[in-house]
Amino acid sequence: MSSAAEMEAALEDPAIEHLFVEIPDLDGVSRSKQVDADYARKKWRDGFSLNLLTLAVSSLTDVPEGTGYGEEIDYADGTITPDPETFRVLPWRDDAARVICDFEFRGEPVEAYTRSVLQRVLADTAGVLDAEFGVGMELEFHLLEETESGYEPVTRHPHEYSTHYTERLRSFYDKAKRWNDELGVPVRSLQHEYGAGQLEVLFEHAAPLEAGDRAFTFKEVVKQAAASEGQRATFMSKPLTDSSANGYHLHVSAFDGSENRFAGDDGLSETGRAFVAGLLEHADALVALGCPTINDFKRFTPGSFSPSDRSWGYNNRVAAIRVPEAEPMRIENRIPGAAANPYLALAGTLAAGLHGVREGLEPVEPTAASDDRDHPMLTTSPEVALRALEEDEELVSLLGEKFVRAYTTVKRHELSLFNDHVTDWEERYLEVL
């Protein structure tokens, strides 16, 4: 963690020539300006201009109409201002540093800026539960290599926890671990997951905003480490037809001093059960936030370790909401895919859970993996999920109407582009129809 004085001192170092002033876009993908270090040191408190439309486009910069951040405001600029606590020198360069920024327009936080969405939820929910939240994360991704026939996983078979295949990827692992440490992202473990070329990382628990910053940073580090090895890292939920899907599991704890507010005498406390009930109540809206691309919906496969219905259970890895058999007692949201914007996944999880606490909701009975599955299914339709988010008055109020408008407009635009595109799979009809 840095400070304003430490950031300014670092920018005075002649070795540091550039500062990347960085923001997450709607999908949590890094976007930035590379600013001269001396200019940045003098200017950072005033901020730097950036087109507000950057917050209302897809990760591929498709530009829809009607987001509220384009012609409606004459394509105006906002101001991005560095958060000095996130300042770090880039470990893969010897001449540059980076800092995550806040985003304002005319002196007010931009409602569609996803880091602000999480900050707003944290502020709005203060007092609902007299506790400090901790967030742990499990994040999966694929490591690929480019071949003449396309991308292939770097390992050819499922090798969950395989020491041999972990060692084969040692150079990548070593860079990813070292660079994350230098950027203030303490990684607890890295391991080979079930799928070919699939890897998983576990993070140390942190406060929600810091956890979001860590996940945002981690994704960029992994991509840089892979590129340095001539490989490609992707957080697509299902990058290959025959691959396992990548999830993003959020573990939330709540402590009032030494008291675990989610722990009861025999399982979850009343507060913990209400938090679970809130997550289930808003599950389809959470799908919209946790599944930002059409590809994410290929992850919801019954019988896999990805959730398919609105259920919860103790230590049940096929449920949407899981309470691990571990200390401290915590609640795990297994709905988001790895492509999710971490700030939105966290904001939605906290907003939904705390609505359950505020209203004293009671969840259905917990389920075991061996139980008959008679719970309502999670939606597998992007349109249904987006509509569920729009119609969820509680979440819209907490996340922000302008954010929800921008988010759903961009996602519907992407859906329209996809629906108009003839895929390779459909070409099989050429020979028979």
N, C-alpha and C positions, 0 to 999 in steps of 0.2 A: 504494500500500500504506500502510495507516494503522497506528497503534499504540494501545494502551489509553489512554495519556496524551493523544494527539491526538484520540481519540474523545471522551473526557471533556471536553476543552477545547471541542470543537465543540458539544457538547450544552449547554455553559454560555452559548453565544451566544444572546441573546434572540430572534434571528430564527428560530432552530430550535425549533419548538414540539412536534414529533412525531418519534418514531423508529419505523420499521417494523422489527420483529424478524421475520425472514423465514426460511422453510424451503422446500426443494423437496418436493413430495409424491411419491407412488410413481411418477407419470408425469413428474416434473420440473417440474410446474406450481407457480408461486409461491403460497405461502400465508403469511399474516402476521398479527400483531397490531400495531395502531397504538397506541403507548405514549407517554404524556406525556414530553417530553424531560427535564424535571428529575427526574421519578421514575425514568426509565431511567438517568440518570447515577448515581443513588444505588444503584440496584437491580441493575444489569446483571451484576455479578460473581456474584450469587446466582442469576440466571436468572429466567425467567418461566414460569409453568405453561401447559401446552398439552395437550389431550386426546390421548392416544396413538393413539386410533382414527383421528386425522387421517392417520396413516401407513398405514392399511389400508383405504382407500376409493378408489374410482375418481376420476378428475379431475372427474367430474360428481357426486361424493359419493354414489354408490351404496354401500350398506353391506352387505357380505356377512357371513355367519356363519362362524366357524371360522378366522379369520385369526390368532388368538392374541393380538389386541390389543383385543378387545372385552369380552364378558362373562367371558372367561377370566381377566381381571385386574380385573374389576369396573369396567370403563370408566375406568380410572385416568388421572390426569394424569402427564405427564412434565415435564421441565424443559428449556427451550431457553435456551442461553447464547450471547450474541454472540461471534463471532470478530472481534476488533477490526481485523484486517488487511483485512476485507471492508467496513468502514464507509465510506460515501460519502454526501455530500449529494445529494439527488435533483435532477437538473438541470431537470426539468419542474415542480418546485414550489420556492417560495422560503421554505418554512416547515418542511421535513421532510427527514429523512435515512433511510437504510436500512442494515441490517447482516444478513449471513447468519449463521445460528446453528448450533451443534451441539446434539444432542438426547440427553438422558440420562434414565434411569429408575432411581431409587434408587442414584444415583452411578455407574452404568455406562452406556456408550454404548448406544443403542437399536439392536438388530441390524437392524431393518427400515428404519432411516433411511438413505436412499440415499447421502447424503454420507459417512456412517459406513461404508457398504459399501465405497466406494472407499478410504477411509482404512485400513480393515482389510486390503484386498488389498495396498495399498502396504506395510503393515507386515509382512504374512505372506510376501510375496515378496522381502523384503529379503535379500540374500545369494545369491539364485538366480543373479542376473546382476550382476556388479560394474560397475554403470554407472548413470548418471543418465538418466532418460527425459525426452524432450521430446515434446509433443503439439501437432500442428497440426490444424486443423479446417476443413472445407468444409461449410457449412450452407445448405440451400436452403429457401425459403419462398415463399408466394404473397401478393400484395397484391391485395385485392379491394375492390370498391365495391358497396354495396347498391342494388338497383334494384327496381322493382315486381314483377319476376318472380323475384327472389332475388339471390344474389351473383354478380357477374360480375368477371372479371379487369380490372385497371386498364388493361392494354394488350390488344389484341384478337388478336394473332397472335404466333407465335414470333419473338422478336427477339434472338437470342443476341448479346451484346456490342454491340448497336446503340447508337451514340452518341446518335442522335436520341431514342430512347425512354428512354435513361438520363437525358437532359436533361429530358424531360417529367416525370420523377419527382424532379427536383432538390430540391424542398422537403422531401420525405420523406427523401431521401438525406442532405441536410445535417443535419437534426435527428437522424437515427439515428447518423450519424458523430459529431457533436458530443456527443451525450448519452452514447454509448458511451465516448468519450475521457474524459469527466468522471467516469464510473463505473469507470474503470480497465480498460476492455476495448479494447485496441489492435486495431482492425480494419485489416487489410492492404489489402483491396479490397472494393468492392461493385459488382456488375454485374448487368445483365439476363441471365437464363438463357434456355434454349431455349424453355420454354413461355410461353404468354400469361399475363402478370401474374406470372411466376416470376422470382425474384431469388436471388442467391447471395452469400454473404460468405465471405471467407477471413480467418482469424485468425493473428496471430503465434504462433509456437511458445511453449509454456510448460510448466512442470512439471505433472504430471497433475491434482493437486487444483486448482491455479490455473486450468488449462484448463477443468475442469468448472465452476468458479465463473463463469468468463467466459461459457461457453455458456448457463448458467442465467440469468445477468444479461442477456445479449444478447437472449434471447427476450422478456423483459419489456420491454426498451427498444424493440424493434421494434414490439411491440403498442402501446406508449404513443405512439410516433412516428406510427404509422398512425392511431390514434384521433384524434390532434391534427389530422390532415388529413381527418377524416371518412371514413376507410377502415378496413378490417379486415385485419390480417396473420394468417396461419395457417401453422402448421408441420405440419398434416395431411399425411400422405404423398401422398394423392391427393384433393384437395378437390373436384375437378370431374371428371365422367366423361371429358371430352375433354382433360383437362389432363395435362401431364407430371407425373411423380411427384417428390416432394421427398426427397432423400437427405441423409445425415449421414455424411460420410467422415472417418475418423480416421487421421491420419498419425502413426506412432510412430517415434521415433528413440531410439538408446541410445548414449551416449558415456561412455567412461572417460577423463576428461581430454580430450585431442584425438583419441583413438582411437575411431573409429566401429565399435562392436561388431557392427553388421549388415553392414558392408562387407567383401567379400573381394577377392582379386586380380582376379577376373573375375565380377562379380555379387555375390550375397549370400554372406556368410561362413557357416560351419557353424552359428554361433549364429543368424544371420538365417534360415537355412533351417529350423532347428528351431522358431523362433518362428512362422514361416508354417505349419509342420506342426501346431503346437498350435492355431492358429486354425481350420484345416480340420478337425482332429479334433473340435473342439467347435462346429462351425458351426451345427448345429440349435439348440443351447442359446443360442448368440449371436443367432439369429433371435428366440427368445423374449424376450431382453433388448432387442434393437434394434427390435422391432416390437411396441410395447405395445398397439396397438389392432387391431381387425379390419380397419380401413381400410388399415393398413400393408401387409397381404399383397397388396393390389392393385398394389403397386409391382413385384413380382417378375415381370417380363415378358420372356420370351426374345426376343432380338434388339434389346433396348433397352440403354441404358447402366446399367440396374439389373441387379444380378447375378441369375442364376437357378440356377447350379450351384456345386458345391464345387470351384472351380478357382482357380488363381493364375497370375500371369504378369508378365513385365516390361513395364511401360507398357501393359498390357492393360486397357482401361476396361470390358470386359464380364465380367471375372473378379471373383469375390467378394473376392479378396485381390490387391492390385496393388503392384508395386514400381515407382514412378515413375522415369522417366529424368531424374533431377534430382539436384542436390547440396543437402544431404548425402543419401546413400542412406538410405531409410526404407521402412517397410512400411505400406501403406494398407488399412484394413478398410473395405470398401464395403457391408457388410451392413446396418448400421442405417438406418432411415428417420429423417426430420427430427423426427418426434414422439417419438423416443427420449429417455428421461431421460439427460442427458449423463454423470452420475455412473455410471449402470449400464452404458452403452455403453463407457465407459472401463474400468470395473472388469472387465467381462467380457473385453474385448480383452486387457488385461494379464494376467489370470488364465489365460486360454487360451493365450496366447503363451508365457508363462513356464512353463506345464506342459510345453509342447513342448521348451523349453530344458532343464528339469530332467530330462526323460526321454530327451533326445537323439533326438527324433523326426525322421524324414526325410520330407519332403513328396513327393507325386507330382511328375512332371516339369512344368515350367511350360508354359503353353499360350498360343498367340497367338489373336487375335480371329478369324483366318481358319481356325483348326483345326476339324475335326469335333468336335462337342460330345459326348463320351462319358463325362463325369464324373457322379457322383451328383448329383441335383438337390437344391437347398435345399428344405426343406419349405415348402409353401404352406398348411399347415393349422395354425391356432392351437393346437389341441389337441395335435397331434403335437409342436410346438415346446415347449409347456409340459411335456409328458411327458419330452421330451429333457432339459430343464433339471432336472426333478425327479430323473431317473435318472443325471445326470452327477455322479458322486461327487466328482470333483476340484473342479468349480465349486461344488457345494453346500458343500463343506468350506471353500472360500475365501470365498465370498459370505456364507455363514451359513445354517444350516437354518431359523431363524426368519424370515429375510428371504424365502427361497425359498417357505416355506409361505404367508406373507402375500401375496407377489406372485402366485403361481399361483392362490391362492384368489380374489383380487380379479379376476384376468383370466378365470377360469372363470365367475365370477358375471356379468361383462360379456358373455361369450359366450352364456350362458344367456338373458340379457335380449334379446340380439340374435336368437337363434334363435326366441324366442317372439313376435317382432315381425313383423307383415306389412308388407313394404316397398312403396313405390309401384311398383316394377318388377313385383312379383307380382300387382298389381291387373289386369294385362293378361289374367290367366286368368279373370277374372270374365265376360268376354264369350264365352269359348269352352268352358268346362268346366261 
